[in-house]
Amino acid sequence: MFGQGVIESLISYMMRISRDYRYIAYILYEEKRIHKQMMYQSDTIDGDRRMSREDFEKHQAIVEEKVADEKPNRKRRVLREESLKKLHRCLTQRRKNVKKNDDEKSAEEDLGESKMGEKARSLGDLTTVDKSIEAAEPAEKPRLKPFKIKSEEELGRKEAVDKKPAEETTIEAVQQLTVEFTLPEDKSEIMPKLSRTSDRGSLRKKTSSMSFREEEADESLIVRLVIAIYYAVMSRSEMICYLMIVLNHIHSASLISMPLPLMMLLWSTLTVPRPTKRFWVTIITYTEVIVVLKYIFQFGFFPWIHGAPSLDPFWAPRIIGIEKQAKYAAWDLALLMSLFFHRNLLMSIGLWKNEIERESEAVEDDMEEENITSAQLKAENRRRKTDMPQATSLAVTQSTDDPIELKKHRSLTMHSIAEMVADLNRSQIKTRVTSRVRNFFHILLNPANRYPVDMYAPMFICDVACFLIVIFGYSSFATDQGSGSVTAYFQENKVPGTLVAMLIFQFILMVVDRALFLRKFLVGKLVFQILLVLFVHVWMFLLLPAATGRLFMKNFFCQLWYFIKVIYFIISAKQIRSGYPKRQLGNVITNSYSAIYMVLYRSYMAIPFLFELSLLMDWMWIDTCLSLSNWIALHDIYSNICMIKCERSIEEDYPSPKGVKKRALIKYGWGGFLLFLIILIIWFPLVLFSMANTVGTRSIPVECTAKLTISGYQPLFESTARLEDIRPLTVEEYNDLYYTYRTSKTALSYIADYDNFDVVRARIDGNSSSRWLISPPARLALINSLNGTQVMNIQFDWQFKRAVDENLQYGVVEDFRVIDLEPGSPIRQQLVETIMGENNETQIHIPNLFPSMVEVPGEGKADHVNALLQEQLRGESKPIENAFTDVFLELEESSGVEWWKLRMVDTAFDPLRISEPITRDYLIIHGFVDKVFPKSFSFITGGGILGLYVSIVLVLGHYVRGMVTDSMKV
């Protein structure tokens, strides 16, 4: 159902934007068909397109009658949409009103003529009256012009040049097209100006309520979608040309292709009401020149073709666009195909007209003035011709004796005449170009008919998309390669200044655009558009490749940014052509009321500071008498009312009878889901961490390091178990470990949480891996400290290191054990004797130095396993450290090299019997390894259980509490 609704909405939108084209195409089709029938019936020659006013009215009446005919068995039912029906009836009624007014005027004129005749006859001077009437009548009867389709562009141009009110205006609903015929000058206007606000407002409302319920039963959803796409493409074929121009420039990025998007953005998209024929002819001609130019430079006799192409973005053949390539003109030919398709479409609906012809038609009404002017010019020319021979004869008479001088004077005279003609042509061209440019901007800023629209929302979306592209694709815009992505910069807590500058600059552009929109400063918006278009093209295709040294054609993020920016420019040009709306209330999300708009508004309000920024800018740049606090209160009331309307709309879309008990499906379905969700939020942290060993990923440590130091001096012992010295337990070893703690349910429960692959056995060599490098002064200081009265300590550190995995949390977990050595302690005395060399065979016994059972979590401390070591105390109330392992410390010496050695005292613990301790030449540590979460869960598990409770449970609880307790507020 949801997918079907989306497709229906898409069909409705595409049929709405193609409404004007469908109506015009249908009217032209009917007129052509009926015109052919009339010619066949009256045996009219095909080439004679002129008809009298009576024939035109008869022709128009037949068209109206045929179009209004909507029989059920008729296959062509274009006017089945209610909006097109209303539009056609509106235009038909207006034509009838015009005809009625003309008939009334004709009747009044006939009545006046009859009264004048009666008066003349009563006076008996009919001859004088007839002569006066003949003198009052024009010498020639005005010619009847053929009916034609006239665009608003030529009307606007004529109005701008002549500075007169336009005699014909366009009907907005027919996409600025009108069927027009010209009457004699003394007749009134055929089509008066329409009320822009009422007509467009009514048609807009009718269009928005357009329905396709009258569709024929055999038209499926897919068929209607295909038809809607076809009509949308036909009605907006210029968009295909724009798309091909942009894609062509993206894949070329050369100087010869850059004029195409510049002409598109600075000429075509800013032309009112649509691009002119001159623009399309210019684009077609320029594209053909590019194709020919590229073809010429594909031959092998150019010097740069034989060598290897340079990687420099500014290599001359590449930046110009004449580089030899396999498919050098593929995109240019595709652009030509789209241009000819659009040209054919314009010709089919009568919009492909020569501007010269239109200008001559506009001047045809002023033929009388031109005749007078031409007569004056002829008289002036005759006067000049009579004066010139006299001057020439005088010059010849003066230099008759010298033929060379005569020839010189003659050449100077002809040269001066040529210069005068050239200066005159240059001044005319300059005046004509200046007039055209001035006329272009005058029509753009002051069109004859304008329907303001609000296009800020799509422009803002394009700006946000460009903003995000710069953030996540910064490496494509940066001069340095860096770490590759902005995520890496944030992990390093270092943000490049170039990225910050680009983001701030783009943010400022968004603020300026919003300010222009709120102030409705159309001239400023036009200047901003032109400057931004030029800056983007210079930056993207010249400055950025020069700074980064990378080709634009191989830079995906730059291409994507440019494509979206061009979409922004097209939408912005639409805003300039249509003008800013006079009234602006709220934002675009609050203009409609439905569940979707409610979700969008909630999401909009969830973005930090976005609502506050918008509110503050609105108050700054909108003329208002309210203070800032009152303005905030007004928008808060408006937002709450909008949400209430959305709720009422949802209630209408999904009605629920009043006073009826809710169904069990809703109560236990929706209510049960919410109940489960709240319970899950409450217990989620505990459940997550309790299931760590179930849902996590196994990551076995690869190194285990032990280190012994004494009061911060040079380490006495340091050794690492790696490779085969640290491995998971075999099944037999795991069973033996399980059997050892068979009498304790607590210990067995703990062991059961791990399998044999999760328990590692680290065998650390008893000989230190490094020599005891201590200087004689430091040795003497250590001896003095041991003999002193200060408390010293021995610290034993153990450390587990996991394997590096980019998808998992890895790192080092460690812990330590500190034993205080009081003054006079036997360990201190034995250390002094050993260091001084008095007794090298002394074994220093250090009790309870390290735990043999260690827990290895995902992160944190590698603490001892209390559940297992507690059993080794055999129920005695002693500190857990008494279950730690004893060691013997010895100082070995060989060839002047000293190192320390540790030997472990293995108690071979068994709960039911006591065994003799075994002294081993190595250290054994069993690590119980917890499974770890992937890195994507680090933001959840990083703070532990308490951090998760504070960040998720309490925050969500506060948010839900606010929703429940504030539900009655308006």
N, C-alpha and C positions, 0 to 999 in steps of 0.2 A: 504493500500500500504506500509506503513512504517513497519507494523508487518511482512508482507510477505518479504520485503527486509531484515529485521533482520534475519528471518528464513533462507532465501537463503544464507546470509553471514555465518550463523552458519553451514549450510550444507557444504558450500564450505570449511570452515576451518577444519571441522572434516574429510572430504574426503581428504584434503591435508595432514593431519597428519597421516592418515591411508593408504596413497598411497603405501608405501613400503611394508606393510603387504599384501595388496591386490595383488600387483604384484607378490610377492614371493609365496603366497598361490596359485595363479592362475598357475604359472609356475610349482610348485610342483604337482598340480593336473593334469596338462597336461602331465607331465613327467610320473607320475604314471599310468595314463590311457594308454598312448602310450606304455610304458614298458610292461604292461599287454598284450596289443595287440600283441606286438612282441614276447612275450613268448608263447602266444597261437599259433601264426603262426609258430614259429620255434620249438615248443615242448620242450622249455627249462625248466629245473627243477627250481622250485621256490627258492630253497635254494642257487643256484649258482648265485651270484650277480656280478661276474667278467665278463668283456667283453673286447675284443680287441679294439685297437684304431680305426680300421675300423668300428667295430660295434658301438662304441661310436659316431663317426662322422656321421654315418648313423642315429643313434638315435637322435642326435642333429639336423640334417637337417630336420628330420620329425617333431620334436617339433617346429622348427622355421616355417616350412611350415604350420603346423596346427594353430599355434598361430597367424600367419599373416592372416589367413583366417577369414574374417569378413563379412560373408554373412548376408543380412538383415533378413533372416528368422531364424538366429541362436539365440537361447534364451540366451546363456551365452556370453554376450558382455562386458567383463571386460575391454577390451582395447578400450572402446569408448572414454575415456578421452584423450585429445591431449597430455598431459604430459606423460601418460603411453605409448602411441604410439611412441612418440619420444624417450623415454627411451628404449623401446624394439628395435626400429630400430638402435639406437646407439650401443647397446650391440651386436646385430646381425652383424652389420657392423664390429665391432672390432673382433668378432670371425672369420669372413671371412678374415680380414686382417692378423690375426695370422696364419690361415690355409694357406694363400697364401705365407707368409714368410717361413713357414715350408716346403711347396712344393718347393720353390726356393732353400732352403738349401739342401733338399734331392736331387734335380737335380744337384746342384753343387758337392755334394759328389759322386753321381753316375758318373758324368763326370770325376772327379779326379780318381776314381777307374778304369774307362775305359782307361784313359791315362796311368796309372801305369801298367795296364795289357799289353797294346801295347808296352810299353818300355821294360817290362820284356821279352816278346816274341821276341822282336828285339835283345836282348842280349843273348837269348837262355838259360837263367838261371831261368827258371820258378820255379824250386823247391825252390831255395833260396828266391825268392820273396814271394812264398806262405808261407814259414816258417816265414819270417819277418812279413807278414800280420797276420798270425795266432798268432805270439807273440804279435803283437800290439793289437789284438782283446782281449777283456776281456774273462776271463775263463768261466764266466757264463753270460748268457744273462740277462739283467735287467728285473726284474719282472714288469709286468703291474699292477699298483694299480687300484682299483675300483675308479670311480669318487665319489666325496663326496662334501658336503657343508662345507666349512671351514670358521669359524668366524674370524674376525679381531683380536679378543682377543688373540687366540693362535698364530696368526702370530706375533703380537706385543710382546708376551711373548718370542717366539723363537728368535725374533730379539734382544730383550734385553739380553737374556742369551748368545747367540752365538756371539753377536756383529758383525753380518754380515747383509748386506742389505737384506731385505725380498725378496724372490723370487716370492711370490704371494702377491698382494695387493688387497684390497677390493674396490668395486665400491660403492661410497658413495650413489648414487641414489637408490641402492637396499638395503639400510639400512645395509651396511657393510657386505654383503653376496656375495659370488662368487661361481660359479660352477667350480670346479677345478679337473683336472686329472694330474697325475705325469708321465713324460716321462723319458727315460734313462738320465743319467747325461750328456752325450755328446750332448744332444739336447738343443735347445734354449728354452727360456721361452715361455710358452703358452700365458699368458696374461701379457703384459707389463704394467708398471705403467701408470695410467691415469693422465691427467693434472687436479689437484684438483680444481684450480680456474675456468678454463673454463667450466668443466663439471658441477660443482655445481652451478656456476653462470647461465649457460644456463638453467639448470633444474629448478632452482629457479624462473627464469623469466617465464618459461613455466608453472610452477605450479601456479604462481600468476595469470596467465591469464586463469586458468582452467574454463571451462564453462560446464553447464549441459543442454545446449539447444538441445543436441542430445538424451535426455532422451525419453524413450518411452511415448507415449501419455497417456497410462493407469496408469502411476506412478504419483500419486498425491503428493502434497507437504508434507503431513504427512507421506506418505509411504517412501519418500526419506529421510525425517528427521529420521525416525526409522532406516532405513538402514545405514545412516551415523553414528548414535549413536552406532549401533551394530559394525560397522567396527572400530570406534574410541575406543570402549571398548576392542575389540580383539587386536588392535594394541598397546594399552597402558595398557595391563592387569596388568603390574607391579604396576601401579598407584593404582589399586584397592587393591592390597596387602599392599602398603604403607598406604593407607587410613585406612584399617582395623588394621594395626599395631598401628597407632596413636590413633584411637578410643579405641582400647583395652587398651592401656596404660593410656588414659584419664580416663576410667572407672575403672581402677585398681589402678594406681598410687602407685605401690608397687616395691620392690626391684627386685623381680623375673621377672617382666615385663619390667623393665628399660633396660636390655640388648637388647631387640628387637628394640626400636627406635634408640639406640646407634649404633647397627650393621647396621641398615638401613641407617643412616645418615653418618656414618664414613666408611662404607664398600661398601654397595650396590650402593649408589648414586655417589660414587667417582670411581667406576670401569669403565674402558674403554674397549669396547664401551657399555657394558651392564653387569648387575650382572651375576656372574658365577654360574655354577651348584652347586659348593661347598657352596655358600652363601644360595641358596634356600634349599639345603639339611640341612644345619645347622639351618636355621629358622624353617623348618618343624620339625626337630628332637627336637629342644628346645621347641617349642610350645607343642608338644606331651608330653614331660617331664613335662611341667607346668600343663597340664590337669591331668596327672596321679598324680602329687604331690598334686594338689588341691583336687582331689578325695579322696586321702588317708586321708587328714586332715579334711574331712567332717564327719568322724566317731565320735561317742560320747564318746570314752574313753580318749580323750585329756582333760586335766584339765580346759583349758580356755573356753571350749565350754559350760559348764554348767552355768557359771556366766554371768552376764549382760555385754555386750560389752562396753569397755571403750570409752570415747569421745576423748581421747588423740590421736592426729594424729600419734604419734610414739608408739602406743600400738604394742607390738611385733608381734602378729599374723596379724595385719592390715598392718604394714609397710613391713613385709616380703611378704604378699600376700596369707596367708593360713587361713584367717578368714572364719568362717562358714557362708555361705550366701545361699539364695534361688536359685539364678541363678549364681552359682560360676564360671562356665566355658562357659557361653553363648558367650561372645565375643571371647574367645580363640577358640571355635569351629567354629565361623564365620570366624575367621582368617585362620583356617586350611582349610575351604572350599575354600576360595579365593586363598590360596597357591596351593592347588591341581588343581584348575581351571587353574592357571597360568602354573603349571607344565605340565598339559595335552596340553595346547596350545603350549608350547615350544617343546614338543615331536612331535606334529603334523607338525611343520615346520622344524624339524631337528636341533634344537638348544639345545636340552637336551643331552649333551655329557659328558662323563667322562673325566676329565682333565688328569687322569693317562694314558688313552688310547691315548689322543692327545700327551702327552709327549713321549710315546713310539713310536708313529708314527714319531714324530720330530727327535727322536734319530735313527730311523731305517736307515736313510741315512748314518749315521756314523758307520755302523756295523763293518766295517773293523778295525777301530781303537779300537773298543770294543773287537774284537777278539784278537788283539795283546795284549791289556791290560790284558785280561783274561788269555792269555797264560803266560804272565809274572807273574801274580798272582799265577797261578798253579805251576809254577817253584819255586816261593818263598815259597809256602806252602809245596812243596815236600822237599825243603831245610830245612824248619823249622821242618818238621816231622822227618827228619833224624837227626837233631841236638837235638831234644827233647829227644828221647830215650837214647842218650848218656849221657845227663845231668841227666836223671832220673836214669839210671843204676849206674852212679857215686854216686848219692845221696843214692841209695839203698845199694851199696857196702859199703859206709862209715858207714851206720847204720844198717847193717844186723843183728848185734848181739842184737839190741834192737827193738822189734816189736812196742813198743809205740812210739819211735822216728820215726820209719818208717811211722806209721799212721799219726803222726803230720806233717811230711814233706809233705806227700801226701795231707793232708787237706789244708795246706798252699799253696801248688802249685795250687790246684783247686780254692781256694778262690782268689788267685791273678789273675788267668785266668778270673774268673767271673767279678772281678773289672775292668780288662782291657776291657772286652766286654761291660760292662755298661758305662765306660768312653767313649768308642768309639761310642756307641749309643747316649749318651748325646751330644757329640760334633757334631755328624751327625745331630741330631734333631735341635740343636742350629744353626748350619750352614744352614740347610734347611729353618728354620723359618726366619732367618735373610735375606737369599737370596730371599725368597718370599716377605717379606715386602719391601726390596729394589727394587725388580722387580715391585711390585705394584705401588710404587711412581714414578718409572722411566717411566712406561707406562702412568701413569696419567699425568705427566708433559711433557713427550716427546712421544706422540703417533705417530704411523706411518702415520696416516691421520687425519687432524684436519680442521674443518670448523669453524672459529671464529664467534661468535654471540654476539649480544648486549642484555644482559638480565638485564641491570641496571634498566630500567623502572619498570618492575614487582617487582623487589627487593625493589625499592624505595616505591612503592605503599604498599607493605607489611609492611615496616617500618613505614610509615605514619599511617596505620591502627593500628598497635601496639601502636604507640604514642597516638592516640585518645582513644584507649581502656584504657590506663593508666590514661588519663586525666578524662574521664567520669566514670570510674570504679575504682577510686582510693581507695575507701573504701575496696575493695577486696584485695588490695595489702598493705594496711596500717596496722601497728601494733595496732593503736587505732581505735575505732569505729567512733569517730568524729561526724560530722554533717550528714554524709551519702553520700554526693556528693560534687564535686568540685564547683558546683553552690552555695551551701550554704557557702563554704569558701570564695568565691568572694563576696557574699553579706555581709559577716562579715568583709571584707577587711583583711582577715588573711589566708595565704597560708602555709600549713605545710612544714617544711624543708625536710621531707622525699619525698614528692611529687616533690619538686623542684630538689632534688638530682637525683631521678629516671628519670625525664624528661631530665635533663642535660646529664646524663650518656647515655641515649638512643640517644640523639642528637649527642653526641661525636662519638658513634658507627656509626651513619649514615655518619658523616664527614669522619671517617676513611675508611669506605667502598667506599665512593666516591673517596678518595685519591688513594686507591689501584686500583680502576677502571681506573682512569686517568693515573696513572703511569704504568699500565699494569703489575703489580708486581704479577705474578701468584703464586710464592712460598709464598709470604706474604699473599695472599688471602687464600691459603690452610691452613696456620698456623692460620690465623684469624678465619677460618671456624671451625677448630678442637677445638680451645680454646673456641669459642662462644658456640658450641654445648655442650661441657662439662659444661661450666658455667651455661647455661640455665637449664640444667637438675638438677644440684646440687642446684641451687637457687629455682627453681620451686617446686621440690619434697622433698627437705630437709630443706633448710634455711627458705623459706617463711612459710611453715606450723609450723616450730619451733617458728618463730617470732609472727605469728598471732594466732596460736592455732586453726586454722580452717582447715578442711579437703579439700584437692585439689578436691576431687570428688564432693563436694558441693559448689564449688566456680566457678560460671559461667564465670565471667570475666577472671579469671586466665586460665580456660580451653580454652576460645576463644583466648586469647593472645597466649597460647602455640600452638594451632592449626595453627594460622596464621604464627607464627614463624617457624613452621615446613615447611610450604609452602615456606617460605623465604629460608630455608636451602636447600630444593630440587631445587629451582630455582638457588640458588648460586652454588650448586654442578654442575648443568648444565653449568653454566658459567665457572667453573674450568675445566670441561672436554673438553669444546669446545675452551677455550682460549679467550683472549680479542681481539677485533677487532683492526687492525693496525691503522685504521683511524677513527677519531671521529669528526664529524662536526655537530654542533648544538645539539638539543635534539631530542628525539624520536617523539615529536609532530610535528616537522617540516620536518619529513621524507616523509610525504604524504600530498596531497593537496586536500582538500574537505571542505565542509561546517562544518562537524563535527570537523575536526582538527582545523579549524579556531576558532570555539567556544571554543575548549579545550585550544588553545593557548591564547585566550583573558582571559579565566579564570585563566590560569597559570600566566599571567602577572598581574592580579588583586590582587594576593596574595602578601602582603607586604614583601619586602626584599628577596623573594625566587629567583627571577631572578638575583638580585645583588649577592647573595651568590653563586649561580651556576656559574655566570660569573667570580667571583673572584677566586673560586677554580679551574676552568678551566685554568685560566691564571697562577696560582701558580704551578700546577702540570703537565701541558702540555708543552713540549719543544717548545719554540717559540722565535722569535727575535723581536716581537712586544712589544711596551710599553703598559702599562695598558690602557691608553687613546685610543691608536690605536686598541687595542683588543676590547674595548667596542664599538668603531665605527664600527669595522668589524662585530661584532655580531648584532649590530643595523641594518646595511645594510642587513645582511643575514636574519634577522627577517622580515624586510619590504619586501624583495623579496619573502619570503615565503608567506606572506599575499597576495601579488599581485598574486602569482601563485594560491593561494586558490580562489581568486576572479575570475581568469580566468577559473579555473576548475568549479566554480559555473556557470559561463556564458556558459560553454560548456554543463553542465548538464541541465541547464534551458535556452536554447537559446532564444534570442530576436532579431527579424529582425531589421536591421538598417534602419533608415529613415522612420519608420512607427510610426504613432501617437499611443501613449499608449491607451490601452483600458480603457473605463470608469470604468470597474470593478476594475482594478488595481489602477487607480487614486483615485476613491472615496472609494475603499475598504482599501487598504494599506495606502494611504494618509490620508483618513478620520480617520483611527485608530490612526495614529501618531499625527494628529491634536487634536483629543480627548484626547490623553495621555498627551500632553503638556498643554492643558487647565486644565486638571484634576490636574496636578502637581502645576499649578499656584494657583488654587482656593481650593486645597485640605485642607489646614489648616482651612480656614474659613468655608468650608462646614462641616468639621468634628466637629468643636466646635459648629456650629449652630445646628447640629443634635444631640447634646449630650443628650437632653431630649427625643429624639425619638429612638435612637439606643442604648442608655445606659441601664444599669440595675438599678432598684430601690433599694436603700439601705437606710432604714429609721433609723434616729438616735434613740438610746436607752437611752441616758442620756442628760440632759441639766443642766449645773451648772452655778450658779451666785455667784460672790464674790465681796465684797466691802472692800477696803483698804484705809488707809489714810497715804500718804507720806511714805510708806514702813514699817509702824509699823504693829503690830499684826493685822491680818484681823478682821474687825468689824463684817462682815456678810459673811456666806458661806452656801449655800443650793443647793441641787440637786433634780431635778425632774426625776423620773425613774418609770418603770413599767406602771401602769395605769395613772400616772400623765403626761406622754408624749405619745400622740396618734395621728393618722391621724384624720382629720376632717370628720365628717359625711356629708352626702349629704346635709342635711338641713343647717348645719353650713357653708358648702362651698357656698351654694346658698345665705345665708345671707351675707357672705363676698363679694360675687360677686355683690349683690344688694347694698351694702354700697357704692361701688365706681361706681355706675351706670352712673354717670354724666361725667366720665373721660374715654375717649377712650384709653388713654395711660395705665391707671391702669387696665382697662378691658382686654387689649391686654396682659398685663403682667400676669394677673391671668389666662388667657386662656391657657397659656403655661403649667400650672400645673392642675392636677385633684385633687380630694379631698384626694386621697391617698398620694399625694406629698406634702401636706401642713399639718404640725404637730402643735399641740397646747400643749405647755409646761406649766404646772401649777406648779410653784415653791413655796414651802411653805415659808411664810413670817418670820417664826422663824428660826434663824440660827441653823444649825445642830450641831454646836460645841460651846462650852462655850468660853467666852472671857477670855482666860488665859493670863493675862498680869501681870508681877511682879510689885510691888510697885515702884521700881526705874524707870521702863519703863513707868508706868502710870504718874509719876511725870515729866519725860522727855517729854511725849506727851503733858501734860498740859502746860509746859513751852514753847514748840514749838508753840502751838496754841495761846499763849499769846504774842509770839514774833513778830518780824517784818519780818521774812522770809516768802516768798510765799510758801504756801502748796497746796496740791491738793488731791482730792478724785478720786479714780479710781474704775470703775465698769467693771468687766470682765464677759463675757458670753461665754459659751463653749458648743459645740454640739459634741457628740461622737457616731460614727456609730458602728453597731454590727460587730464583728470579722468574716470575711469571707475570707478564703485563696484564693478564686478565684477572689476576687474583691479588689479594692483599698479601704482601710478602714483606719480610723485614727480619728484625732481630728481637727476640724476647730473652730477657736475662734477669738474674737475681743474684743476691750475694748473702754471705754469712759472716758476721763479725764476732770475733772472740777477744775479749779484753784480757790484757796481760798486766796484772798488778805488779808493783815493784817487789822484787824478790821471788817472783814466780819461777818454778823450776824450768819452765819453757824458756824464759829469758836467760837464765844461767846457762842452759844447754846451748842456746843460740850463740852466746858470747864465746863459749869454749869452742864451738864448731867454727865460728868465723875467725877466731884467733889461731886456729890450727892446733890447739892443744890436744884435741881428741877427735881425729877425723873419722873414727869408727862409731862415734856417738849417733844413735838414732833418736831423734826428738819426737816424742809421742805427743800428738795433738788430738785430743778427744773431740768427738762430735763436730767434725769440721764441715761436712757437706751432706745433703740428703741423697740417698740412692734412688729415690722415687720422686720425679719432678713432673709437674703438669706443664705442657707446652701449649698455651692458648694461641688464638689468632693474633692477638696483640695484648700488650700489657706485661705483667711479671710472670716469669717462669717459677712459680712458687712450688714448695714441696707438696706432696700428696698426703694430706692429713688423714684421709680415710685408711690408707695402708700403713703409714708409719705409726699411727696410733695403736695398731695391733701389735707392733713390735715392742711396745712398752709392757705388754702382757698384763694389762689392767691396772698398772701402777699409776698413781696420781703424780706424774712427773711432767715437766715441760716437754713439748714435742721435740725439742732440740736434742733430748737424750737419745732419740732414735736415729740421730744422724750417724754417719760412718766415721770411725777413727782412722787416722793416717799416721805414717812414720815419715819424718822429714830428714833427709841426709844431704850432705854436701860432698859431691864427687869432684875429683881432680885428676887430670891426666895431661901430662906434658905442659903444665902451666895453665891449662884451661880448666875453669871451674863451672860447674852447673849443679843445680839442685835436683833431687829425686824424691818423688812421693810414692809411698807404697800403701795400698788400701788394706784395711782389716775387715775382711768379709765375715760377718757373723753367721752366714748360712741359716737365716731365720727359718724356724719351723715352730708353729704354735704348740705342738704336742711333745716336742723333745728339744733338748738343748744340745747343740753341736759345738765342737771346738772351732774357734775362729780361724780363718785362713788368711794368711798375708799374701797379697797378690802384688805383682810388680806393675800393675796398671790400675786405673780407676774405672769403675763401671757405674754408669748412671742410666736408669731406665726413664725414658720420656714418654708420657701419655699425651699424644698429639691430638689436639682438637681440630676439627674441620673448620675451614675458613670460608667466609662469604666472598663472592666476587667483588671487584672494585666498585661496581655500580651501586652496591649496598653500603659503601663506606660512609656516605652521608647520613645513613640511618643508624648503622652500628658503631660509628666512630665515637659517639659520646657515651656508649654503654647503656645500661638499662635506665638509669636515672636521667641521663641526657635525653633518651628517647621519650621518656614519660613527660619531661618538661617541654620538649619541643613539639611533640605531636599531641599527646593526650590532653595536656592542659590548654594548649592553644586551640585545638579543635573543640574542646569542651566549652571554652569561653565563646567561640564563634557560634556554636549551636545554641548556647544559652541566650546569646543576643538575638538570634533569630526567633526563639520561642517567646522571650519576654517582650520583644519589640513588635510582635505581630499585630498589635492593636493600633499602632501609631500610623497616622496618615502621612 
